[in-house]
Amino acid sequence: MPIGKALDMAEAAELDLVEVAPNADPPVCRIMDYGKFAYEKTKREREARKQQKQIEIKTVKLTPRTSTFHRDIQVRKARQWLTEGKKVKFMVRFKAREITYPEIGQQTLQEIAEELSDISVVEQEPKLEGWSMTLLLSPEV
C-alpha cells in the first residue's frame, strides 16, 4: 500500500505508523501506539536482566611463601565457593626477588588445581601477569 494511504489510516486511528522490517522487500510497517510499544519493550528487557544469573568471582591471594596450612584453609574456602556455583581466582603475588622464581608460584597453583579438580574445571591456566600469577577455576557443570 502507498505510504500516503498508510499514514492517513494511522492518523485516522490516532496511532503511529512504525516501520517494523525496513530490510524486507517491500518494507513492513505497522500501525500502533509507539509510546506503549517502547514502554513494553523496556519492561521486557528489564525483566530479562532480572532473570540473568550473575556469576561472582571470588579472589584468593597467596604468596610463594604461604605455608601449606594456610593454603589448605584457602582451598577449603574455595571448595565451598565452587559448590555454591561461584568462580574462584587464585592469585600468587610476588614481592622483591621472589619474581626470579616463578616456578614456585606455578607449582603452588598446579597443586591447588589438582586438589580441586574433582569439583572444578581450570578456566585459565596459571599465567604470569606483571608481579602476580593467576589461576581461574570455574565450577564443574
N, C-alpha and C positions, 0 to 999 in steps of 0.2 A: 504494500500500500504506500502511496506517496507520503513523504514526511509532513507536508502541509495538512493532509487529511488526518494523520495520526495526532499531530499537535492540536488540531481542532477538537478531536474526540477527547483528548486528555484535558483540554481546557473546559469542555462541556461537563466532564465528570469532576472537575475541580481537583485533579490529581496531576502528577508529573509524568512525563514521558522519559523513561530511563532506558538507556542502551545496555542491554544485558550481554550480548555477544558481538562485539564490534568486528571480530575477525571472521565471522561467518559470512557466507555469501548467499543471500543478501544479509546485512546486519540485522540482528534481532533486537527489538525494543519491547518494553512492557509498560503499561500504564499502571502506576502505583503511587502511593504516598512515600516519597523518598525519605522524608524525615523518620517515619516509622520504620522503614526498611533499614536505615543506618543505625537506629537505636537497637533494633533486634540483632543486627549483625554484631555490634559491640558487646551486647549482652551474651551472645553465643560464645564470642571469643573469651570473655571474662570467665564464663563457666568452664570452657575448655582449659584455661590456665589453672583453675582450681583443681581440676582432675589430674593435672600433670604431677608426676612424682619427682620431688626434688631429691637428688642424690647428694648426701652430705659426705664430705671428705674430712676424715679425722687425721691429724698430723701427730706423729710421734717423733720427737727429736732425741737423737743419741750422739755420742762422741765415739771415736775409736777406742777410747779408754774406759767406756762404760762397762761396769762389772757384769758378769753373767747373771747374777742375782737380780740386779735392776733391769737388765734386758728382759729377763723372763717375766717380770712384773708387767712390763710394757707389752710383751707378746700376749699375755693373758688378757689385758685390756683390749688389745687389737682383736683377739679371738671373739670377745663379746661383741664388739662393734661390727665385725664381719657377720656374725649370726643375726644381728639386727638389720643387716642389709646395707650398711654404710661402707664406703671405700676407706682404706687406710693407707696413708702415705708415711713411709719411714724415711727419716732424713738423718744422715750421719754428717755432722758438722765438723769440719777440720779446723784446727787452730795452729797457728805458727808453723812449725816444721812437720806437723802431722801430715800435711798435704803431700809430702815427698813419699809417703807410703799409702797410696790409695787402695792397695790390695787388702789392707786390714779392714777398711770400710766395706769393700766389695765382699770379703769373706763373711763379715757380720751380716750383711743384708741377704746373702745367699742362704746362710743358716736360718735366718728368720723366715725366708720364703719357704724353705723346706719344712720348718716346724708348722707353718700354717697352710701347707699345700693340701691338706685334707678338706679344708672348708673355703679355700680361696684360689684365685687364679692370678698369676702375675700379669698385670696390665702393662706395666712399664718396667723393663729390666733395670737393674742398678746402673745409674748414669751419673757421671761426674759433671756438675754444673757449677763452675766457679769454685767456691770453698765448701760446697756440700755435695753429697751423693744421695740420690733419691731412689726409692723403690715404691711403686704404686701397686697395691693389691686390691682386687675387687672380689665381692662375694661370688661363690660358685653358684651357677644357676641350675 
